[in-house]
Structure formats: C-alpha cells, structure tokens
Amino acid sequence: MIMVYHAKKPTFQLDEPKAVLASFDHEAYVHVGDVESNDKEQAFESTNHIQNSWVHNDGTEALVNNPRSTSVGDIFVCEDGIYGVAAYGFTLLRPFN
C-alpha cells in the first residue's frame, strides 16, 4: 500500500529533499488517500483525475473530500521509504531500514 500526501500549499515543484522532509515532518502535507499497490507509477496514475475524480478509481481510498490530482512536490509513503513526486519519476527522500 502507498499512502498519498498532498502539499497543503502546493508549489508544484520538488524542493531539496531535506527541505521537503522538514516541511513533511511539520505537517505541511495532508494524508489524502491510500492506493492498494506498491507501484509508484500506478499510484500516481490512480490518484489523478483523468476521466473522473480519482476517488472512483479501483484500488484507491480517498481520505478527504474532493482531493486534487497528485502532482510534483507531493509525497508517497511506501514500504521502503518516503518518496517525493518529481517532474520525471520519484525521488527517494528517506529510506526505511
């Protein structure tokens, strides 16, 4: 499962990993949903409004009303670590040991 966190004040960019983690640790993000997958690409696609709101996608559970699409600068908490959504792919911000 991947936990999806959206920035409360999105800048749609991924800042320096230490800065992102500091703001993540200081509640600048909200847990908006969970995806029943360990595949980050699938989680990204599943939490974007493509044809409808992503809350209707299979394998997703929205935890807030009317969430926006996942974008650059948002965070995925996965089995192996915390990842930032980058312009191309994902950046490992903090590995879990």
MARVEX-581244 format. One line per 5 residues: their letters; for each residue x, y, z of C-alpha. Coordinates in steps of 0.05 Angstrom, whole numbers. Each point is the difference from the previous one (the first is absolute). Layout:
BEGIN
a> X Y Z; ...;
//
This chain:
BEGIN
mimvy> 0 0 0; 22 71 -15; -23 57 44; -10 64 -41; 14 69 30;
hakkp> -15 65 -35; 34 66 16; -48 47 36; 30 58 -40; 25 -33 -64;
tfqld> 56 32 -38; 0 -56 -53; 74 -9 6; 43 -47 41; 47 40 44;
epkav> 65 -24 33; -15 -67 35; 19 27 69; -48 58 -9; -56 -45 -23;
lasfd> 10 -47 59; 2 58 49; -66 27 -26; -29 -71 -2; 20 -10 72;
heayv> -31 67 18; -69 -17 -28; 3 39 -66; -32 -61 -33; -66 -35 9;
hvgdv> -12 -76 -7; -51 1 -57; -5 -74 -17; 28 -69 -6; 13 -43 -61;
esndk> -1 -76 3; 65 -7 -38; 75 4 11; 11 28 -69; 13 75 3;
eqafe> -18 11 -74; -67 -35 10; -13 41 63; 15 64 -38; -47 -19 -56;
stnhi> -54 -24 48; 0 66 38; -9 45 -60; -65 24 -30; 2 -29 -70;
qnswv> -71 -16 -20; -31 11 69; 20 18 70; 52 -50 24; -42 -17 61;
hndgt> -39 -47 -46; 61 -39 -24; 7 -73 20; 51 -11 55; -2 71 27;
ealvn> -29 25 64; -8 76 8; 6 26 71; -23 71 -16; -57 31 -40;
nprst> 16 23 -70; 75 -13 -2; 40 30 -57; 44 -41 -46; 67 -22 25;
svgdi> 54 47 -27; 74 15 3; 19 16 72; -49 -48 32; 23 -60 42;
fvced> -9 -75 -3; 14 -41 63; 18 -70 -25; 24 -65 32; 73 18 -12;
giygv> 0 75 13; -28 70 -12; 1 25 -72; -12 68 -29; -37 5 -66;
aaygf> 50 31 -48; -8 30 -70; 23 -67 -27; -10 -59 47; 11 0 74;
tllrp> 55 21 47; 16 -41 62; -2 48 58; 9 -47 59; 12 -75 -5;
fn> -29 -47 53; 50 -50 26;
//
